[in-house]
Amino acid sequence: MSTVKKPLEIEAPQGRLGVLLVGLGAVSTTFIAGVEAIKRRLAEPIGSLTQMGTIRLGKRTENRVPLVRDFVPLASINDLVFGAWDIFEEDAYEAALHAGVLERDLVNQLKNELQSVKPMKAVFDQYYVKRLNGTHVKQGANKLELAQQLMEDIESFKRAKGCDRVVMVWCASTEVFMQAGSEHETLESFERAMRENSTVIAPSMIYAYAALKSGVPFANGAPNLTADVPALTKLAMDQNLPVCGKDFKTGQTLMKTIIAPGLKARLIGLHGWFSTNILGNRDGEVLDDPESFKTKEESKLSVLEYILQPDVYPALYKDFSHVVRINYYPPRGDNKEGWDNIDIFGWLGYPMQIKVDFLCRDSILAAPIVLDLALFLDLAQRAGMRGIQEWLSFYFKSPMTAPGLYPEHDLFIQLMKLKNTLRHLRGEELITHLGLEYYD
Ligand SMILES: NC(=O)c1ccc[n+]([C@@H]2O[C@H](COP(=O)([O-])OP(=O)(O)OC[C@H]3O[C@@H](n4cnc5c(N)ncnc54)[C@H](O)[C@@H]3O)[C@@H](O)[C@H]2O)c1
């Protein structure tokens, strides 16, 4: 049976696309500075699938391999404009220097563009991020009123920057660990909890709610619960808006989802995986608080269980030990170092070890993810795709999925899912890699 269908109707990406960032810290400023540098041809969009990736179409003999951005109608990088909220008043120029990810020379070359991004007052409550204490914060009688103020911000940003469309990406600090409860079940109970100023409504949920109410797609780059609750995923469906999350897949977890599928593919067993990190930026400081760390830990720990499937392969993966640590160590700044000690076993149970020492730059790995998510969410909206966008799992440590569905963590399956979704959008044949036709 042929899998070729008619291409879906996708509105053309006309005009400007506004990218509203919650949090103007290391990731956001590295993203904005990078896009501005690329616009001025000072740099290449390295790490971005939307800009540098290609997609194979049809049979291998057809030699059709366009760039992703020539294949699907994405907004042009030149049409992106930025806005942000933060609990500190620093503009993107000062915040980029503060974050210390990029060289001062480059930041100075982009000074005008960066200075034009001045953060709007944030919705913030220290109850949810213990290590931060900001002053640039909105006041309101209750959480519904705060959401209203965010919606007004979205409207003024759209008008001021002349945007045709807007997407929102949460790049703010990791909030304390929360689980979905009855208040998150329906929009009615959610709004009631907002009116009553209930603690079950975190600031990130107020932003997500404001985005969805304003017709703005939402992505969550941190592990917070945020939009991953029935009230908000239903709101996204009702508003015909795409949502995705959670927690950008960078650094150590990216490596884990590259190595673990390889071990499983060759049926190599695992006794244990010990991961530790030293990190000295503000994110590291926030994660030094046990409650914020718990949110991150849950996000990082689930990955191996899902990839290795101990229930399906008990002889290889039953009871492996998995430990993840993050240590705040200021001298390192954004230049994290992550060590992995992997205790594996092979034929006849003989033990072996793998050691990984990844000297990575967190925000350098995260910035192209923000770019791709902004462009793909905008594409999804124009293509009429609504609710949870599982095809964007590729970018996340804890992918959001439909209720009852386990998340797919294997990076290579995620990539196949993403590319097949693009082929589906354009009515191209899905690629199964069967390939028997070449030998008929
Ligand atoms: N860098 C990575 O590779 C990576 C990977 C996965 C997830 N993340 C997550 O992305 C987020 C951003 O990381 P970062 O390194 O840029 O951190 P950062 O600390 O440099 O920036 C976060 C910014 O958010 C602001 N903020 C906090 N609460 C806010 C609120 N309620 N409203 C508006 N602003 C708020 C802070 O003041 C800060 O400026 C963190 O949650 C981090 O855990 C980062």
The ligand as an ORCA input file, in Angstrom:
! r2SCAN-3c Opt
* xyz 0 1
  N      21.174     25.265     28.882
  C      20.726     24.090     28.653
  O      21.368     23.343     28.015
  C      19.400     23.670     29.177
  C      18.962     22.376     28.896
  C      17.737     21.962     29.358
  C      16.951     22.814     30.086
  N      17.396     24.069     30.377
  C      16.539     24.910     31.186
  O      16.329     26.115     30.525
  C      16.127     27.122     31.498
  C      17.038     28.302     31.168
  O      18.398     27.949     31.357
  P      19.485     29.100     31.454
  O      20.809     28.441     31.489
  O      19.216     30.145     30.445
  O      19.177     29.684     32.914
  P      19.405     31.180     33.432
  O      19.334     31.076     34.920
  O      20.604     31.793     32.823
  O      18.145     31.966     32.848
  C      16.861     31.817     33.362
  C      16.271     33.214     33.486
  O      14.900     33.071     33.858
  C      14.577     34.122     34.736
  N      13.349     33.749     35.425
  C      13.166     32.894     36.445
  N      11.864     32.777     36.747
  C      11.203     33.580     35.881
  C       9.830     33.896     35.678
  N       8.877     33.342     36.443
  N       9.500     34.769     34.696
  C      10.457     35.328     33.900
  N      11.775     35.079     34.066
  C      12.140     34.204     35.036
  C      15.813     34.267     35.605
  O      15.874     35.528     36.202
  C      16.916     34.062     34.577
  O      17.358     35.277     34.007
  C      16.395     26.491     32.863
  O      15.174     26.091     33.445
  C      17.183     25.280     32.505
  O      17.065     24.240     33.465
  C      18.602     24.509     29.930
*
